[in-house]
Amino acid sequence: MVELQTERIRLIPLNAKYLKLLIEHEEQMAAELSLSKGVGGLDCELKQALYFRLFKVLEDEQNYLWHTNWLLVLKEKIVLLVASC
């Protein structure tokens, strides 16, 4: 899996597996990526938008980096934030 890192952050593009886990099982995704779960959950509108992204990723899995959401992880606090392309 591709991941970009700096001294203070990690940027993680979500492949189909992790995008689906974010939508349906956020805690499992966080555990598999060695992250702490973020504060709060995803609301219905955000889940719907993420499902749209998931379908785009599944249509073109080789180029998923262009279609997916990226996690922005602050290393200091180890909290995950969802970022769009």
N, C-alpha and C positions, 0 to 999 in steps of 0.2 A: 504494500500500500504506500502511496506517495504521501509524504508529510513534509511541510516546511517548518523550520524552527529558527527562532532568534534567541537571544539571551532571555527574553521575557515572555515570549509567546510561542504557541504551536498552532499551525494552520493545518487542519485535517479535512481533506475532501472526502465526502461520504459516498462510498460505493453503494450499490443496491442493497446489499445486506445491512450495512450500518444505517442507511437512510430509513429502511423499513423498521429496524430496531429503534431508532430515534422516535418514530411515529408511534409504534405499538408497545415498546418495552424500553423506555429511556434508561432505566436503571441498569438493565442488562447491557445496553450499548456502552454506558459509562464504565461499567466494570470491565468489559472486554478491551476498552481503550485506555484502561488505567486512569480513569477520571473520577472526580467527585460529581455526584448528580448536581445539576444546577438548581437554583431556587425556583420553586413553582413548577407547574406542568405546562404542556402545550395546550392552548385553547383550540376550539373546533375549527376556527378559520385558519390558524397556522397549520393544523394537521391536514386540512384540505389542500392548502398550498403545497405542503410537503408531499402529499400523495401525487399531485400533479408533477412535481419534480421527479418522483420515483418512476412514474410512467415514462417520462422523458429519458431518464437514465436507462431504463430497461429497453427502450427502443434503440439505443446506441451505446451499449455498455463499453465498447472500446474507447469511446470519447466521453466517458462519464464526467471527467473533470470539467467539461464545459457546460454540463447540464445540472449538476448537483449543487447542494449547499455545502458550505465549508464550516467546520467548527473552528471557532477562535477560542483557544484555551490559554488563559492567563496562568503562567507557571507559578507565580508567587502565591496565588490564591487557589489554584487548581480548580477553577470554576469554568464550566463550558458555556459558551454563547453560540447561538446559531447565526451564521452570517450567510447572506445570499450572494450569488455571483453578481 
